[in-house]
Structures are given as C-alpha cells and as structure tokens.
Amino acid sequence: MNHFKTVLLLIIVVFAIACGGGDEASVQVNSEQNPVALLTSAIAKDPDNSELYFKRAEILYENETYQDAINDLSKAVEIDSNKYPYYHLLADVYLDGLKSFDALRVMKSTVKRFPENIPSYLKLAEFQYILKQHRDCFETLDQVLKRDPQNADAFFMMGLALREIGETNRAINSFQSAVENNPKLIEAWIILGQMYTELGDPLALKYFDNALLIEPDNLDVMHAKAYYLNEQKDLTGALEIYESIVVKNPKYKEAYLNSGLIYLEMDSLQKAIDQFDILLEVSPLTIAGYYYRGLTKELVGDMAGAKKDFKQALKFSPNYAKAQEGLERVEQEL
C-alpha cells in the first residue's frame, strides 16, 4: 500500500475558494505560476478558509517542506476540525518527516473523532503495518470488518500483515477474500500469483491470467506473469510478454533488463547486449545494466568493453562485489 498522495500541481489544477456570500470562485494554477504564491495570496484575502491551508499543505508536502505543511494543516484543523482528510494528510506529513509517533497519534485521535469513518481506520491500520505493529494492525482491521464485513481493502491489508509474519495460508485466504469482494484489486491478484509461485503450485498462473482478464494492458501484471514464466523455464513465453510490454511502454526498464538476462541464459549473447544497450539508453543509472552488459561482453571476448562497464557499475556502487570481481578478471586478460 502506498500512502503517498499524487498531486498534479505543475499542470493545470483547479480548486474552489469559498467566498463570503456562499458563491464559489476558482483559481487555475498552471506551469507558469507558483502555486504556493497563489495560495498565499488567496489566504491573505481569506484567512479563515481552511481549504486554502489544506491545498497549500498538499503542495508543501509534495515538495517535502514538512514543517510548513504541518503548520498549514494545524491551521486548517483549527478553523474546521470536522474534515478527516486534514488529519490524514497531517499523519502522512509526520510519517514522511520521520515522526512516526506523531503520525500514529494523529490517526488514533482521528478514529476517535470519526468513529464510523472506515477510511480513517484503514489508514491507521496501514501505518501500523508500515511500523510493524502487527497486533495493533489486526485489531484495527477487525474494527473495519465489524463495520463493513466485505471491505476488500481490509482483507488486502490483513493479507499483507499475515504474509509478513509468515502466516502463509491465512494470508492467501485474506487475499482471496479481497478479490472476491473487489475483483479489480489487481495488486491482490499479483500477490496471490506470487505466493502460489513460492509454494510451487501451478495455480499461480491462473491468478496472473485472472488479473489480465480484468486489466489486459496492466504492465505490472504482464511483468509478474513474465517473471513467473521465466521461473518455470518458459523463456520464449516470458520474452514474448516482455516484447509486448515495451511496445506499450518503451521506457519500461525491467523488461529490457529481464529480456537481457533471459538471452544471456539462452546463450544468445549479442541479443543480450542489445537489450542491455537499450536499457542503459532508457535508464542510464541502472547499475545492474552495466554489470550484466560487462559480463556479457566478457563472455564474447570484448575485455575492454567489459572493463569499462564494470568500472561504471563500481562508480555508481563502489561496494558492488560482483562488478569488482569482474573487473579483476578482465584486467588479467588485458
């Protein structure tokens, strides 16, 4: 689960500013305007508008200006204490600002303030899961399921926590309950496929295929299925999926890396190098790309090229043992 919020602020953002007579006006923020400055100006004109402080806090949070975001959210809550999203964002800011105790404190007080608000319980459980407070997480999720016995998000999060503590069978049951109640919960299908793969059960493929029936173009599902086929030594099938992925998204770097590794395993060394070349064009900071391209060049006898790639990998990661070993090998050949 990801608690980070996506806020599109450097493209057009429209938000409402409540005016004294109950009418609404709007401010448009585009790439040529400073959204914080616009909101600051709006706050100066309407200092009792809690939404303005909240909107500015969203931007400050996205820019990792945590203390200023906390100040704005505190002001928003002071003006209007009955909007739970204010508390949720405040907890996010505290957590990302490495103040986990304060984040938990805020969410615990939020569920007390809004005792029937399921999103607040789910967020509290999410934080408890992140902080590995598994028992507290289960207790919070029980509160969700008492209020909504078919809540797919609660089953999903319970599955995550159970999986983390090694309760594999119960975790699988929870993830299955999640997809039964919400078949569009793609991440649950993927995890079920991964867990059955770990168990060596061929039912794993069914879960990946079910996810693809729901979202045929989901690249994460395609990648997961390709990885499964690779693990089952269906290298051709995996390569076909990776080829489909890069057609849909030419910048999906994992597809190039894994395709290169498959070609390396198949002893198709030039094709492996070609994939690593594309990978490093798409993502020049991929350390593994330099290492594996160097290894493949070593295998085809291009020791100078291999040395260059191993050195580049070590430049990014000086403690990369395999790259250091590779560099020592090829230097002995030069």
N, C-alpha and C positions, 0 to 999 in steps of 0.2 A: 504494500500500500504506500502511496506517496502523498504526504501531507502538504507538499509544496503547491502553491497556487499559481496558475498561469494567468498573468495579467498582461494583456496586449496594450501597451501604453505608448509605444513609439510609432504605432499606426493609428488610424482614427479610432478614438474612444469617445463615446457619448455617455454622459451621465446627467441626471436631473438635479437641479438645485431648487429646493422648495423655497418659495417666496412668501412674504408675509401674508398675502391675501389668499394663499392656498393654490395659486397658479404655479405653473412649472416653467422654468427656463432651462435651456441646455447649453452646455459648453462643449465644443469639439476640440479635442487635442490631437494634433497631427504631428508629423515628424519634424516640422519646422518650429514647433512651440515647446517650451519647457513645461511639462505637466505639473511639476511641483510648484513652479512660479504661478501658474494659472490658478491652482487650487489655493495657494497662499493669498493671492489677490481676492479670490472669492470668499475665503474665510474672513478677511479683513472687512468685507462688506456684510457678511452674515455670520458673525462669530458664534451663534448659537445653533448652527446647523451641524448636527452630529455626522451626517453622511459625508460632509466635506472633509472632516478629520479622518473618517474611515477610508475614504478614497485616497487621501494623501498618504495615509499609513500603508495602504496596499503598495503604492509606488515605492515608498521608503523601504519597505520590507523586501521588495523585489530587488532593490539596489543595495541590500544588506546594510542599510543605515538603521540598525536595530533600535538604538536608544531613542532616536527621534520618532520612530514608528510607535514605540511603547508610549511615548509622551502623547502622541496624537490619539492613540486608542484609549488611553486613560481619560483624555478629554471627551472623546466620543461617548464613553460609558458614563461619564459624569453628567453629560447632557441627556442621554437616553440610555437607561440601563436595561431596557426591555428588548434589545435586539441581540440574539445569541451569536450572529456572525461576528460581532465585535469581539466577543470573548474568544471565539475560535481563532481569529486572526492573532489576537494578543498571545494566545498559547503557542501558536506557530512561531511567532517572533521570539518568544522566550526560548523555545526549544532550539531553534536555529542559532540563537545567540548564546547557546551553551548554558542556558539557565533552566535545566530540566526540572528542578524542584519547583520553580515558579510556574513552569508550563503545566505541571500536574496540579499545582494548587489552583490555578485558574480553571482548569477543566473540572476539577472536583467541585469547585464552587458553582460552576455553570450548571452541572446536572442537578445540584440542589436548587438553584434558581429556576431551572426549567425542567422539572422532574418528569415530564411526559415527552420531552423532546428527544427523539431517538438519534438524530444526527450528533447530539452532544454526547450521548453515551458511546456511540461508535467512535467518536474522536478521542474520548477518554481511553477507551479500550485500545485504540491504535497507539496512543502514547505509551500506555502500559506495556504493550507488546514491544514497541521500539526500545523501551528501557528494561526489557526482560523481566518485568513484573508479571509473570505468567498467571499466578494465582489470582491476583487482582484483576487481570485482564479477563479471565474466565468469569469471575463474579460480575463484572460489568456487562459482559456479553449475555449472561443469564438475565440481567435486567432488561436488555433489549428484547430477548426472545420471550420474556413474560409479556411484554407489551405488543410484540409482533412476532408470533411463532414461526412465521415464514420469511423472516428477514434474511435475504441471501447474503448481504454484506456481513451480518453477524456470523453466519455459518462459515463464510470465507475466512474471516479473521480468526475464528476459532480454529479452523484448519491450519492456518499459518502457525499459530501458537502451539498446537498439538504436534505439528511436524517438527517444530524447533526443539521440543522436549523429548522427541523420539517416540511419540505415540502414533506410529505409522497408521495402524488400522483405523483408529478413531479419527485421525486427520483425513484419511480418504473418505470416511463416512461424512465428515463435515463438508468437504469439498463437493461430494456428490449431492448433498442436500442443497448446497449453494446453487449448483447448476440446475437442479430440479426446480428450484424456486425462481431462478433467473437464468435461463439458457444463454443469455447474451453476456454473461460474466466470463469473458474469454480467458482471462488470466487463470481462472479456476480449472478450465478445461486443459490448459497448458500444464499446470502443476500436476493434475491427475495423470496426464500422459507421462510426465517426468517421473512421478512416483512409481507408476507401473513399470516404467523402463528400469528403474533401480531395482525393482522386485524381479526383473527378468520375465515379466508377464507380457505376452504379445497383445493383450488388450490395450496396451499403451497406444497402439496405432489408431484404435477406434476413437480415443479421446482427441487426438490431433485432428482426425478426419471430421469428427463432430464439430469441432471449433471452426474448421474450414467451411463446413456446410453453412454455418451461421455468418461467417465473415470470410468469404473466399479470397479476398485481397489483403488479409491481415498478414503483414510481413513477419511479425513476431511468431505467429503460428506456423507459417511456412518455414521459418528458420528452425523452430523447435522440431518440426517433422523431419526436416532435412538432417538435423543432428541425430535424430533417432535412427533414420535410415543408415546414416554413416556408422553408428554404433552397431547396427545389425549387418554391417558389411555390404549393404546395398549401395555401393559407391556411385554407380551410374544414376540410381534414383535420386540420391542426395544432390548430385551435380545438376540434374535437371531442375530441381527445385531452386537451387542457388542461381541458376541461369534465369529462371522466371523472376526471382527476387530483383536482380539487378536490372531487368527490363522495366520493372515497376519503379525501382528506386536505384538509379546508377550510383548513388553515394552510400549504399548500404555496405559498409566496410567489412562486416563479419562474413558476408557472402564471398567476398574475394579472398579473405584470409582462409576460410574453411575450404573453399574450392582449391586454393593453392596447396593446402595440406593433403587434400584427397589426391590431387595429381602427384604430389610427392610420394604418397603411399603407393600409388599405381605405377610409380617409376616413370611417369611422363614429365620429365624434369623441365623441359622447355615450357610446357604449358603451365607448370607450377610457377616458374619465373615470371611468365606473362601475367598470372594472377597477382603475384606479389607486386609487380610493377604497377598494375592498376590500383591496387590497394594503397600504395605509397603516393600515388598521384592524388587519390581521393582523400587520404588521411596521412599526411607526411610525418605525423608524430606517433604513428603506430610502431612501437618498439619491436613487437613480435614480427612485424613485417620485415624489418631489416634483418633480424636474426635468421628467419627462415629463408629469406632470399639469399642471405650469405651462405647458409648451409647448403642450399640447392646449387648455388654457384660453385661451392667447394666440390660437390659431387660431380659436376660436369667439367671440373678441372680449371675453372676460372678463379685462381687463387687470389689474384689482385682484386677482382671484384668482390670476392668473399671477404677479404681483409677490410675493404672499405665499408662493407655493410656491417660486419661485426664491430668495427670501431664506431660506426654511427650508433648502433644499439647501445654500446657502452657509454657513449657520450650522453645519451638520454638516461641511462640506468647503469651507473658505474659498478654496481654490485651484481650485475647480471652474469651469473656463473657460467651458464652455457655459452654466452657470447664470448666471455673471456677464454674459455676452453677452445672455442672455435678459432679465435684469433691466434692463440698459441699454436694450434695445429697448422694453420695455413702459413704462419710466419716461418715454420720449419721447412715448408715446401718451397718458399720463395728464395 
